[in-house]
């Protein structure tokens, strides 16, 4: 069991072991849901994240050292 205390500003620190197991990092978005006296916390992804991942491979053709050199000269 892991325990965290809520600050006067309503903030908590998620224990390191939980962050690692859930693969949470700074900037992640979390969703909170109440079920009875339980609080369920879920990591959510932005729809833009899925879109960017989808086009990432097609954009890689534009990131060669030659492209970087050409763009830096502009």
VENUR-V374523 format. One record per helix or strand. SS is the DSSP state (alpha for helix, beta for strand). FROM is the first residue (numbers start at 1). TO is the last residue. If there is no record, write none. Layout:
SS:FROM:TO + SS:FROM:TO
This chain:
alpha:16:21 + beta:29:35 + beta:38:44 + alpha:47:62 + alpha:65:72
